């Protein structure tokens, strides 16, 4: 997809490395970027994509299959998304349902830090429902909410 500003391309590990090396879209996400796990294991063919502006990744999003019919949804974003919030939000929402349907995903779930109000609003806007608080879920002991959408 090519927009006047935003170009959507298949996600590659290098995009995630770049995004995590930048200032993230919220101070709480900067904490997550310090996690030394392999966040680059998010590449899943035809289930993840990157939004590019001026040939630089500003966000990546996708799904990682957990098992048949169930996937974990994820989003990584730099502070640059705030220069194009509507384009980014619409691109993610458009491809979210499309990817789930193409891959016969019946349930998409994600974890959102309990204090990350923008993330909670975004998950709700994508049609995910809050299934409850997961205490001490984060790598740093932070509480998270489990959000899910059934297709």
N, C-alpha and C positions, 0 to 999 in steps of 0.2 A: 504494500500500500504506500502510495506517495501522496503526501499532503504538501502544501506550499512550504511548511515548516518541518513537519514531523514525518519521518520515514520509518516504517515498521519493517524489521528484518528478523530472520530466525536468530534466536538467542545462541550465543557462543560463550564458552567459559571466560574468555578474555573480556567480554562485556561486564560480567559480574566482578571480575578483578578490578576493572576500571571504576565501576560504580562504587565499590566498597573502599576504594582508595581516595575518593572524593568526600567532601562534606556531604553527609546524608541529608535527606529532606526534613529531618527533625532531630533535635538533640538526643532524644531517646533512641533513635535509630543509629546514631553514632556509637552508642554503647554496643549495639548488636554487631556493628561492623568490626568491633575489636575481638569478637569471638574467633578463636583460632581453629575452629572446625573447618571442614571442607565445604564451604558454601557454594563452591563451583560445581558440585554434583547435582546441580539443578537442571542441567541440559537434558532435555527429553525431546526427541525428534517430533516435530509438528505439535508440540504441546507448550512451547515457551517461545517468547519473542522479546525483542528489544526495540525501544523507541529511540531513534537517533535524531539529533539536531546538529546541524553543521558537522556531520560525520562523527559525532561524539555520542556515546550512550548516555541518556539522561534517566532512563528507567528500563527495567526488565520485569517481566511478569510471566507466570505460567503455572503449570500443574506438574506434579511429580506423582506418578502412580504409586500407591501403597500396595494395593492388590486389585484384583479384578473389580471394576466398577467404582473404586474409591481412589481419590487423589487428594494430595495436599496442595493447596493454592499458595502462591507466594508472590511478593512484589519487592523489588529493590529499587530505590530511587535516590537520585542526587538532589541537591537543593535547586538545581536548574528546572525541576518540574514546576516550581512555583512561577516560572516565567511563561508556562504554557499549561496551566492547570486543567482547563476544559478539554483541550486536545488530548492530554494524557489520560484523563479520567474516561473520556469517551472511547479511546482506543482500547483501554483495558476492559471496560464493560462490554464492548462489542465482541472482542475475541474471547472473553470469558465463557459465555454461553456456547459460542460456536465451537470452541475446543472441546468442551464437555460433551456436546452432542456428537461430534465427529469421532470421539474415542470411547463412546458408550460409557461415559462416567455418570454414575447415578448420584454420587455424593462427592462434593468438594468441601474440604474443611481447611481451616487455617487457625493459627493462634495469633492473637493480638494482645500486646502488652496492656495490662489493665489501666494504666495511666495514660495511654496513647489515644486521646479523645478523637483526633482526626482519623486515626486508623480504625477506630470503632465505627465512626460515622461512614467511612468509606466501605467497610465490610457490609454494613447495613444497606448502603446504597446499591451495592452489587447484588443484593438479595439474599445475603447470608443471615442466618438467625443465630443469636447468642444462645449457646447451649449450656453456659455456666462457667464459673471461675475455676481455673486450674492453679492451685496454690503452689508456689515454689517451682513452677514449670520451666522458667527460663534458665539458660546456662549460668546466669548470675543470680539465680534464686528469685527472680521477679515473677509476680503473679501474671497470668495471661487468661484471657477469655477464649474459649473454644467457640468459633463460629463455623457454621456449616450451611450448605444449600443442597437441597435434594432436587434433582431434575426428573 
